[in-house]
Amino acid sequence: MADPAYQSHPVRVRVPATSANLGPGFDALGLALDLCDEIEAAVAPAGVQVTVEGAGAGEVPLDEDHLLVRAMHAAFDHLGGRPPGLTVRCRNRIPHARGLGSSSAAIVAGILLARALAVEAASDADFDVAAVLRLASSMEGHPDNVAPCLLGGFTIAWTSEDGAHAVRLEPAPGLRPAVFVPSRRGLTEEARGLLPERVPHADAAANAGRSALLVHALTSDPSLLLTATEDRLHQDYRAPAMEPSIALVRRLRAAGVPAVISGAGPSVLALPRPGEELTGFASAGFDMRELAVSRDGAAVVPPHGESR
């Protein structure tokens, strides 16, 4: 196979934050949030150089060990070969290690950048969106954050013998999520380590029903969100790792506001009614941000600045 050809100009992608689980939809449901990282990459004569502005600056590797570069290399390998070098510039707005999908965003961004830099990739039927989802999910370990990052909107994801799959659904109009981002970080491995190997049958049945209701509530009837976001499978078990976040979820829910731990935490996602004021819940140690749903998901941004 001949070495692939690469674009002579930089390419840029925009990738959104995500909130997975959404309460009862453990490892399956996800929502894309309009809080985006923007990354620009170009082929270089040799070596890998990464610069980072914003979240993660001074903390993440600035060479081929950066997660985004590892995703680029995995995609280039699929496309037939890696370029001699890369320069990558990250402008990060998604907080790291807060349960808002920063690692999934990096992986999706890396794959899309590689596909955009490879001249022949646009005509490669074997590297369509479904293939990008499978590769990104294999790197992340599960598709619940990857799917909404890539597809936008509200997604249901699952894994079968041939890899990850997802469907995208349109969220109800007027849905305006808010996130409460704590100053302290969380670790997905620590949060998952607190989960029991077995749960009561009644709890599993309750979550199955609430997950089905949540699909309806998020797409058609947000008035049901408080009931639909009830969870018995993971949040209470993870409480020892994020007690302030669990306390905030309980305060919000006691006031009638649908609220859940975002992903593995410790951020909190709230889904208030239109016009409902939440600033009074922003206690010390949390930064509240009102966001829109990212309905388009990840996108390559042409030089003139309009996504495609």
Secondary structure, DSSP 4 states (H G I P E B T S, - for coil): -PPPPB-SS-EEEEEEEEEESTTT-TTTEEEEEEEEEEEEEEEESSEEEEEEEETTTTTS-SSTTSHHHHHHHHHHHHHT---SEEEEEEEE-SPTTSSS-HHHHHHHHHHHHHHHHBTTGGG-GGGSHHHHHHHHHHHHSSSTTHHHHHH-SEEEEEEETTEEEEEEEPPPTT---EEEEESS---HHHHHHTS-S---HHHHHHHHHHHHHHHHHHHT-GGGHHHHT--SSSTTTTGGG-HHHHHHHHHHHHTT--EEE-TTSSSEEE-PPTT---GGG--TTEEEEE--B-SS-SEEE-TTS---
